[in-house]
Amino acid sequence: MKEQLIQAAERSGIVNPQTLSDFFAEHADDTRRVDQILLSAPNFTEDVVLRLFAETLGVEFFEEISDKDVPAAFIERIPAPYAQHHYVIGHQPEDANGTMTVITANPLDMMVVDNVSKMLAVPVDTALSTRAAITSAIDVAYEQKNTVIEEVAEELDSQNLDQLADEMGGSEDLLDVVNRPPVIRLVNDILFRALQMRASDIHIHPFEAKIVVRYRIDGILYDTLTLNRNVLSLVISRIKVMAGMDIAERRMPQDGRCSVRIGQREIDLRVSTVPTSYGERAVLRLLDKSSGILTLEQLGFFEEDRKVFDKVINRSHGVIFVTGPTGSGKSTTLYACLNQIDATVKNIMTVEDPIEYQLGGISQMQVAPKKGMNFVNALRHILRQDPDVIMVGEVRDTETAAMAIQSSLTGHLVFSTLHTNDAAGAISRLLDFGVEPYLVSSSLICVLAQRLVRRICPDCKQAYEPPAHELRDLGIMENEKTPFYMGAGCAKCFDTGYRGRTGIYELMTINEDIREMIYQRTTAGAIKKKALEFGMQTLRMDGARKVQSGVTTIAEVLRVTQADNV
C-alpha cells in the first residue's frame, strides 16, 4: 500500500512523492495501519491524506456533503452515535443494482463499511471525505442540534455544574461528540458551526425570554440560533471551564483563553464574559492557527502600492504606523510585514497584547500589566536585546508613543498601530500625545490606513446596474463603461452575496514637504491634501478601484469609508 501511495503521489502531485517516501522510511517501525499513521502525522493535513487515498483506491473524494443527498434508509437504519463514532454517512439512494455509496474518513477500515452494509442490507460502494464534512452532514441529517438543546433543557435541574470542571482535558476536539454530556455537545456544536460558517466571533446574548447565539461572519453579525433561556447558566459555565475561568464568579467581567481542535485544525479561543441585567453574556473570538500568516500579495494591495510598501518595510530605521478601527485587519498586516523581512539576518522582536499568531524565527513578548510588564517597560527591555526590527502591538499613550519614536531614532525599524480614521490623522494623534513635532517629522516614514471590505462571492457573482447616487458618492463617473458586479446569494455564501474579505488601503509615505508640514504643526486636512498631490489614494479611492476590478460592491465600500472632504 505504501508503494501504491507513492505512485499515486507521483501521478497526481497531491503530495511530494519524495516527502512521502522519506516519511515512510522514518516510520518504518510503526505497526499501525498506513492510513492511521498518515492521518495522525503533523506533516500532512487530513484533506491531503484522504485525497491521496482516494486517488490510490480509485474512489471519489467529497469536499462537501449535502444533507439532501443522505438517503432516508441510512438515517433510519444506522444509529446516529454509530455514524458519529466511526465517521460514516450515506450518499444518494440505492442505484439500479441496489448499491448505496457510504462516505467514510477511515480509508482502510473495511470492518465498519461491512457493518454498515449489513445494517442497510444492501451492498455499498466506498467514498472518502474529511471528518469535519462527515460530522457536519450527520448533524444536519439527524437534526442533532434540536435534540441536544432539548436534552440540555431536560437535564438542567439534575446537572451538577461542578462536574463540568472534570470534563475538560487539554485541547478539546470538537468532532468528538460521542458519549458527551449534552451541555458539552451543545457548546461543541455551537463552536463547530461557527467554524463551518467562517465566523470570527461568537456572541451568546441573553434576553428576557431567550438566548440568541450570533456569529460575526466577514465583519457582520448574524443571528443563527435561539436557545431556551433556562440553559444560560450551563452554557456559560461550560465556556468558563474551557477557558480556565471562575465559574462561581458571576458578577464581575472575566477573560480567558483556550484551544480546541477540529480534526487536524487547531483553533485558539479568546473568551470574555460580562454580567448584564438578564445574566452573563459571553463573546468568543476564534483564531484559526492552521490558516497561516497572509503575505502582502494576499492582503489586497494593488501592485504599485505594494511595491512602494515593500521598499518602506525594508528600510533600516524609522517608524511605520498601521491605523484603523478595531477589527480592520491591522495585526494581520503587521504580521505580513514581519513575515516579509528575513528573520535569518535581522533580529526581530515584538511586544503584543495578546500574541495572536506564532511567527517562526521571531521573539514575541506578551504584555502583563498586573506584573508591571506594559508596552513601555517591555520596549525598554527589548532595546537591550540588540533588535533590528521591533513591533509594538499598539500605541495607547504618550509614553509608548515617545518610546517607539525614540527607538527608531536610535537605528531601529519600528512597526505599530494607532486608532485613527485616516493616514493623516495618525500625525495629529501623535502630536496630541505630546510628542514633539521635530521627533515625529524625523522618525515617521510611512502611515498605512486600512479597512476590510467583503468580497463578492465568486459562485453567485453577476453584473448589475448600480444607482446613479451610489456612483456619485463613490466618485465614479456615471458614463463609466466598466461593468459592476454583486452577489445574488447562494448556499456557499449563506445567501449574503459575499464570501471572504480583502483590504482597502491609504498609503501615505512621508516626503520632505510633509515633514516640513509636520514640523509646522499643520492640520491633518492640509497634510492629506498635500499627500494627494503626490499621488496618494484615499481609502474611498482605493475602494473605488476594487469596485471597478470586480472585487467588491459599491455599497460595501460606502459602508466602511467616509467621504473625502479635501
Disulfide bonds with the S-S distance in Angstrom:
none
